[in-house]
């Protein structure tokens, strides 16, 4: 990864540090052009959060959601690293412990029992069409070697089946989709061999994941209301440009924020004025961001902390 790209990834990784302190990190980046900047920052956020496990409370809540689903709800089920379509068939108990009965679509339409311990293998995401019993399961990890190389020490299976909203990029969906889906990037395995994938393999954007596990999302800057934005306090908002920042900077008051401002945008100064107003309310400056190696000429970074509400 070029040094300028690595510096943006590091900014994203450092932006999640406030989650453990009860404060939120606010970062403003002025760049000569917006291309790939927000995607690289979001990649850093997902990487920084990738080693934080899904906490038991989140898994318990997910199982409760599964138990509340009506019969015949369509879901996705992960079995042996393959995703299958399934139907919720109701509830049952084994040794006094509740479970959800789900009928798979492959082979003999096997019915499996999903309890609290393996609840994260089920995704509440409907699929279209009738049950195609002859259709094979679809692998959820297309390039596990690429994940291992990009996120050293990460369990690709865990990353591939457990959903959590770590980052949301707000901007032009068309531009972000092209950068995330159509850009080939490489990572080096311990033996020196290069393996290739896309940003989507790492970001797992929910909008682009087609029912697979997600770790981030992209939201259009033309969205008319706040309901499209995540509500998780540990989700970092990445604003891809001045326009979405001007419109949505107050929409996620508990989330850390990174705003990428393209100097050539006509609304650059308006967004910069908002950043300066927010800066006056800071609780502390964060100097470490300015010491990140590889920040190129023409890119400026300002970072500070705010007390989370």
C-alpha positions in Angstrom: 0.0 0.0 0.0 1.5 3.4 -0.9 2.6 5.6 2.0 -0.2 8.1 1.5 -2.8 5.3 1.5 -1.3 3.8 4.6 -1.4 7.1 6.4 -5.2 7.3 5.8 -5.7 3.8 7.0 -3.8 4.6 10.2 -6.0 7.7 10.7 -9.1 5.4 10.6 -7.5 2.9 13.0 -6.6 5.6 15.5 -10.1 7.1 15.3 -11.6 4.2 17.2 -9.3 4.7 20.2 -11.9 6.9 22.0 -14.4 4.1 22.2 -12.7 2.7 25.3 -12.5 6.1 27.1 -16.1 7.3 26.8 -15.0 10.1 24.5 -15.4 10.5 20.8 -12.6 11.2 18.4 -13.2 14.0 15.8 -10.8 14.1 12.8 -10.8 16.5 9.9 -8.7 15.8 6.8 -8.2 18.3 4.0 -7.0 16.5 0.8 -6.3 17.6 -2.8 -8.8 15.1 -4.0 -11.4 12.8 -2.3 -10.6 9.7 -4.3 -10.3 6.6 -2.1 -9.7 8.7 1.0 -12.9 7.8 2.8 -12.7 4.2 1.8 -9.1 3.9 3.2 -10.1 5.6 6.5 -13.1 3.2 6.9 -10.7 0.3 6.2 -8.6 1.5 9.1 -11.7 1.7 11.4 -12.7 -1.9 10.5 -9.2 -3.1 11.0 -8.9 -1.3 14.3 -12.2 -2.9 15.5 -11.6 -6.4 14.0 -9.9 -7.7 17.1 -12.7 -6.6 19.4 -14.9 -9.7 19.8 -18.7 -9.7 19.5 -19.7 -9.4 23.2 -22.1 -11.9 24.8 -24.8 -9.3 25.3 -24.9 -8.8 21.5 -25.1 -12.5 20.9 -27.9 -12.9 23.5 -29.8 -10.1 21.9 -29.4 -11.7 18.5 -30.8 -15.0 19.8 -33.8 -13.2 21.3 -34.5 -11.7 17.9 -34.3 -15.1 16.2 -36.8 -16.5 18.8 -39.2 -13.7 18.0 -39.3 -14.4 14.3 -42.6 -15.7 12.9 -42.8 -19.1 11.3 -41.6 -19.2 7.6 -39.3 -16.1 8.0 -36.5 -16.4 5.4 -33.0 -16.3 6.8 -29.4 -17.1 5.9 -27.6 -19.9 7.8 -23.8 -20.5 7.9 -22.8 -24.2 8.1 -19.2 -25.2 7.6 -18.3 -21.8 6.1 -21.1 -22.0 3.5 -24.2 -19.9 3.5 -27.6 -21.5 2.9 -31.1 -20.2 2.5 -33.4 -21.3 5.3 -36.9 -21.0 6.8 -37.7 -20.6 10.5 -39.9 -23.5 11.5 -40.6 -22.5 15.1 -39.2 -23.0 18.6 -38.3 -26.1 20.6 -36.4 -27.2 23.7 -33.6 -29.7 24.4 -32.7 -30.4 28.0 -34.7 -27.3 29.0 -32.7 -25.0 26.7 -34.6 -23.2 23.9 -33.6 -23.4 20.2 -34.9 -22.2 16.9 -35.7 -24.8 14.2 -34.5 -23.8 10.8 -35.0 -25.8 7.6 -32.1 -25.6 5.1 -32.7 -25.6 1.4 -30.1 -28.1 0.2 -30.1 -31.9 -0.1 -32.9 -33.3 2.1 -33.8 -29.9 3.5 -32.2 -30.7 6.8 -33.7 -29.0 9.8 -31.1 -27.7 12.2 -31.4 -26.5 15.8 -29.9 -23.1 16.6 -29.3 -22.2 20.2 -27.9 -19.2 21.9 -24.3 -20.4 21.5 -24.5 -20.6 17.7 -27.1 -17.9 17.1 -24.6 -15.8 15.1 -24.6 -18.4 12.4 -28.0 -17.1 11.4 -28.5 -13.8 9.6 -32.0 -12.1 9.6 -31.9 -11.1 5.9 -34.6 -12.3 3.5 -33.9 -14.0 0.2 -36.1 -14.1 -2.9 -37.6 -17.1 -4.6 -38.8 -20.5 -3.7 -36.7 -23.1 -1.8 -34.3 -24.5 -4.5 -33.5 -27.9 -2.8 -30.9 -28.7 -5.4 -28.9 -25.5 -5.0 -25.6 -25.7 -3.2 -24.6 -23.4 -0.3 -22.6 -20.3 -1.2 -19.2 -19.8 0.4 -19.1 -16.6 2.4 -15.3 -16.2 2.4 -14.2 -16.0 -1.2 -10.6 -15.2 -0.6 -9.6 -16.4 2.9 -5.9 -16.1 2.1 -6.4 -12.4 1.3 -8.1 -11.8 4.6 -5.3 -13.5 6.5 -2.7 -11.4 4.7 -4.5 -8.1 5.1 -5.6 -8.7 8.7 -2.7 -10.6 10.2 -3.8 -12.8 13.1 -7.5 -12.5 12.3 -9.7 -15.6 12.1 -11.3 -15.3 8.6 -14.2 -17.5 9.5 -15.2 -15.4 12.5 -14.8 -12.2 10.5 -16.9 -13.7 7.7 -19.9 -14.8 9.8 -20.3 -12.2 12.5 -21.9 -8.9 11.7 -21.3 -5.7 13.5 -21.6 -2.0 12.4 -18.1 -0.6 12.9 -18.1 2.2 10.2 -20.5 4.0 8.0 -19.3 6.0 5.0 -21.7 8.8 4.0 -21.3 10.2 0.5 -22.0 9.4 -3.2 -23.0 5.7 -3.3 -22.1 5.5 -7.0 -18.5 6.7 -6.4 -18.1 4.6 -3.3 -19.5 1.5 -4.9 -17.0 1.8 -7.7 -14.0 2.2 -5.4 -15.1 -0.6 -3.0 -16.2 -3.2 -5.5 -14.0 -2.6 -8.6 -10.6 -1.8 -7.1 -8.1 -4.7 -6.9 -5.7 -4.5 -4.0 -3.0 -6.9 -2.9 -1.7 -8.1 0.5 1.4 -10.2 1.2 1.3 -13.6 3.0 4.0 -14.5 5.5 5.7 -16.5 2.7 6.0 -13.4 0.6 3.3 -14.4 -1.9 0.9 -11.6 -3.0 -2.8 -12.4 -2.8 -5.5 -10.1 -4.2 -9.0 -9.0 -3.4 -11.1 -5.9 -3.2 -11.9 -3.3 -0.5 -15.3 -5.1 -0.2 -13.6 -8.3 1.0 -12.3 -6.2 4.0 -15.0 -3.6 4.5 -18.0 -5.9 4.2 -20.3 -3.1 3.4 -23.9 -4.1 4.2 -25.4 -2.4 1.2 -23.0 -4.3 -1.1 -22.8 -7.6 0.9 -25.9 -9.3 -0.7 -27.0 -10.9 2.6 -23.5 -11.7 3.8 -22.0 -10.7 7.2 -21.1 -7.0 7.3 -18.8 -4.8 9.2 -19.6 -1.4 7.6 -22.1 0.3 5.4 -22.4 3.2 2.9 -25.2 5.7 3.0 -26.2 8.2 0.3 -25.6 11.8 1.1 -29.0 12.5 -0.5 -30.9 10.3 2.1 -33.8 12.4 3.3 -33.9 11.4 7.0 -31.7 10.2 9.9 -33.3 6.8 10.0 -30.8 5.4 7.4 -27.9 6.1 9.7 -26.6 3.5 12.3 -27.4 4.1 15.9 -24.5 2.1 17.5 -22.3 4.3 19.6 -19.2 2.4 18.6 -19.8 3.0 14.9 -17.5 5.6 13.4 -19.0 8.0 10.8 -16.8 8.8 7.8 -18.0 11.7 5.8 -16.9 11.5 2.2 -16.8 15.2 1.3 -18.2 18.6 2.4 -21.8 18.1 1.4 -22.6 15.0 3.5 -20.8 16.5 6.5 -22.7 19.8 6.3 -26.0 17.9 6.2 -25.3 15.1 8.7 -22.6 16.1 11.1 -25.1 16.4 14.0 -27.0 13.1 13.2 -24.7 10.7 15.1 -23.9 12.6 18.4 -22.3 9.7 20.1 -20.1 8.4 17.3 -16.5 9.3 16.5 -16.3 11.2 13.2 -13.8 11.5 10.4 -14.5 14.1 7.7 -12.7 14.1 4.4 -12.8 17.5 2.7 -11.8 17.9 -0.9 -10.1 21.3 -1.3 -11.6 21.7 -4.8 -15.2 21.3 -3.6 -17.3 24.4 -3.8 -18.6 23.9 -0.3 -15.2 23.2 1.2 -15.1 26.5 3.2 -18.6 26.0 4.6 -17.6 22.6 5.9 -14.3 24.0 7.3 -16.2 26.6 9.2 -18.3 23.9 10.9 -15.2 22.0 11.8 -13.7 25.1 13.3 -16.9 25.7 15.4 -16.8 22.1 16.6 -13.1 22.5 17.5 -13.9 25.3 19.9 -15.9 22.8 22.0 -13.1 20.3 22.2 -12.0 18.7 25.5 -8.4 18.0 24.3 -6.3 18.1 21.2 -4.9 14.8 19.8 -1.4 15.5 18.5 -0.6 11.8 17.6 -2.5 12.1 14.3 -0.1 14.8 13.1 2.8 12.4 13.7 1.5 9.7 11.5 4.3 8.9 9.0 3.7 9.2 5.3 1.2 12.1 5.3 1.8 13.7 1.9 2.3 17.3 1.1 -1.1 18.9 0.5 -2.9 16.9 3.1 -3.7 18.4 6.5 -5.0 16.6 9.6 -6.7 18.1 12.7 -7.9 15.8 15.5 -9.4 16.4 18.9 -11.6 14.7 21.5 -15.1 15.5 22.7 -17.0 14.1 25.6 -19.6 11.7 24.3 -23.2 12.6 25.3 
